[in-house]
Amino acid sequence: MERQRALELLRQETRHVLDLATPDALKSPVPSCAGWDLEEVVVHLGNVYNWIGTIVDLRLSGPPGTEQLTWRAEQMSAQEWMNDRAERVIAVLAAVPDD
């Protein structure tokens, strides 16, 4: 898939999840993720975006330290975390050379 199209889809799917993640819905169970509520899914996606963005941005050859991968509720909401990390990974992936 062409990179720009993949980034557009990532933006679109991130927006879909965030549109669902209203404050009233965050504690709703997610049937396709047994045992998880919507807030856990949102935080998890933010963590994944952060992990990927960190590896690509820093050109790491292995996983980053866990201290770089932690959402802190006192700093931002789950939705803000996911959105912030999605924007970061999209920017990093848009800027990285094709090779």
N, C-alpha and C positions, 0 to 999 in steps of 0.2 A: 504494500500500500504506500502511496506517495505520502511523504512526511507531512505536508501541510494538511492533507485530508485527515490523517491520523490525529493531528493536533486539534483540528476542528471537531472531530468526533469526541475527543477527550474533553474539550470545553463543553460541548453539548451534553454529554452524559453526566459531567460534574454538575452542570446547571440543573439537570433533571433530578438528581439526588438531592441537591440543596433546596430545590423547590418543594420537595416532599418533607424535608427536615424542618418543619415549623416547630416552634417551642412546644406546642401541644402534642405533636406527633413523636417527639424524641424517645419517649418511653414505650412506644408501640413495638410489639414483636415483629421480627422480619421472618416470615415463614421459610424463605429459602436459606436462611442462616440460623439454623436451629439453636435456640438458647440466647440469641442476640437480640437487642433492641436496636432501633434506628440510630440512636446516639452512638452505640458501639460500632456500628457499620461506618458511620460518618468519621469517627475518630480513626478507625482502621484505614479507611481510604486516605485520610490525611497523612497517616503514618507511612503508607505505601508510597504516596507521592513524595513525601519528604525523603524517604529512603532512596528512591530512584534519583531524585534531584540531587541529593548529596553525592551519590556515587558518580553520576555523570559530571556534575559541576566540578568536583574535586579530582576527577579522573582516578578514582580509587580502584584498586585491583581486587578488593575484598569488601565485605560489609563494613559500614561505618560503625563507630562506637555507639552504644545505646544512648549515651547522653545527648547525641545529636538527633535522636529520633523520638523524643518524648513530648507529647502534648501535655500542657499544663493548664488545667481548667481555670486557675486563677489569672492566667494571662490572656486567654481568649476563649470564646465559646467553641464548641465542637464544630459548628458550621463555619465560623471564622477560620479555624485551624485548617479544615479541609479546603476551603476556598483559597486561603493564603498559600498552602502547599501545592495545590493544583496550579495556581498562577505561576508559582516558582518553577515547577517541573516543566510546564509548557514553555516558559521563557528559556530555560536551560536547554530543552530538547530542540527548540527552534534555532538556538545559537550554535549548537555543537556542529562541527564539520561533518560532512556526510560519511567520511571514513571512520 
